[in-house]
């Protein structure tokens, strides 16, 4: 490989890395959904590179926070999982980020022998889609 070609390949790779890093929206912080059963639903997110961590809870600040795992962000998409507090369900959250909100889709997997749950954020009978807005600081 010629020196000029090496420089081109390295420059292109660095440009792609920079575009990926700066192309993500900063979603670190508190997001909430009002007007839902057992609300408000509160999602606290922290982003480190492409990794997303944080907690999910219902019932506002008094609700029991549940840790997020397998969280990732790529561009304007975020995805993570959380277990219901009783351990009967795994909820997968897939979100599309806009300037004003994150539109989430929820998928619920009930463990064998587990209860389906109610209409709260951890329940199998809750809405499949909801929008969360950044909470006032």
C-alpha positions as a printed Julia matrix, in Angstrom:
137×3 Matrix{Float64}:
   0.0     0.0    0.0
   1.4     3.38  -0.93
   1.96    6.09   1.64
  -0.71    8.28   0.05
  -3.25    5.46   0.16
  -2.43    4.76   3.82
  -3.0     8.41   4.68
  -6.32    8.33   2.84
  -7.49    5.17   4.63
  -6.48    6.49   8.06
  -8.13    9.88   7.4
 -11.35    8.22   6.21
 -11.44    5.96   9.29
 -10.93    8.9   11.65
 -13.66   10.87   9.87
 -16.12    7.99  10.25
 -15.31    7.67  13.96
 -15.79   11.42  14.45
 -19.1    11.44  12.56
 -20.36    8.54  14.65
 -19.33   10.15  17.93
 -20.71   13.6   17.14
 -23.8    12.34  15.3
 -25.39   11.08  18.51
 -27.85   13.19  20.44
 -27.06   13.74  24.09
 -29.82   11.91  25.98
 -28.1    11.89  29.36
 -30.56   13.02  32.01
 -34.08   12.44  33.26
 -36.96   11.66  30.89
 -40.57   11.24  31.94
 -44.02   10.4   30.67
 -47.08   11.92  32.32
 -50.72   10.8   32.17
 -49.96    7.06  32.23
 -51.03    4.38  34.75
 -48.78    4.35  37.84
 -47.18    7.5   36.48
 -45.24    9.41  35.94
 -42.86    6.98  34.29
 -39.28    8.15  34.84
 -36.23    7.05  32.86
 -32.82    8.28  34.01
 -30.17    7.8   31.33
 -26.4     8.06  31.31
 -24.42    7.7   28.1
 -20.76    6.77  27.84
 -19.78    6.43  24.19
 -22.26    3.95  22.72
 -23.17    2.44  26.11
 -26.36    3.46  27.93
 -26.97    2.85  31.63
 -29.4     4.22  34.18
 -32.73    3.35  35.76
 -36.44    3.03  34.98
 -39.22    3.56  37.52
 -42.9     4.3   37.77
 -44.68    6.47  40.28
 -42.25    9.37  40.07
 -39.39    9.92  42.52
 -40.92    7.59  45.13
 -41.04    4.6   42.79
 -38.51    1.78  43.03
 -35.77    2.35  40.41
 -34.77   -0.67  38.34
 -31.37   -0.83  36.62
 -31.07   -0.66  32.85
 -28.86   -3.26  31.17
 -27.74   -4.08  27.61
 -28.16   -0.39  26.8
 -26.81    1.1   23.59
 -27.19    4.19  21.45
 -26.47    4.6   17.78
 -27.33    7.83  16.02
 -30.92    8.69  16.93
 -31.79    5.21  18.24
 -31.52    3.95  21.8
 -32.2     0.46  23.13
 -32.05   -1.08  26.6
 -33.62   -3.7   28.85
 -34.95   -3.67  32.41
 -36.41   -6.4   34.62
 -39.71   -5.84  36.41
 -39.24   -5.36  40.17
 -40.87   -8.77  40.82
 -38.54  -10.44  38.29
 -41.4   -11.92  36.24
 -40.84   -9.83  33.11
 -38.04   -8.51  30.91
 -38.97   -5.26  29.2
 -37.08   -4.13  26.11
 -37.27   -0.42  25.3
 -36.45    0.74  21.78
 -36.5     4.49  21.24
 -36.24    7.0   18.43
 -34.74   10.28  19.56
 -35.99   13.64  18.27
 -35.13   17.14  19.43
 -38.07   17.21  21.85
 -38.66   13.63  22.97
 -37.84    9.95  22.78
 -40.58    7.82  21.25
 -40.36    4.39  22.88
 -41.7     1.0   21.88
 -41.95   -1.57  24.68
 -41.7    -5.33  24.24
 -42.45   -7.54  27.24
 -41.2   -11.07  27.74
 -42.9   -12.96  30.58
 -40.65  -15.55  32.2
 -42.07  -19.11  32.44
 -44.45  -19.23  35.39
 -44.37  -15.45  35.77
 -47.28  -13.01  36.01
 -48.09  -10.78  33.04
 -48.36   -7.69  35.24
 -50.53   -4.6   35.14
 -50.63   -1.41  33.07
 -47.56    0.28  34.6
 -44.23    0.63  32.78
 -43.18   -2.87  33.92
 -46.5    -4.53  33.12
 -47.41   -6.76  30.22
 -50.73   -4.92  29.82
 -49.27   -1.4   29.47
 -49.2     0.63  26.29
 -46.75   -0.61  23.67
 -45.72    2.89  22.59
 -45.15    6.07  24.58
 -43.2     9.32  24.36
 -40.91   10.62  27.09
 -39.87   14.25  27.38
 -36.83   15.65  29.14
 -37.79   16.51  32.73
 -37.27   20.03  34.01
 -34.07   20.27  36.03
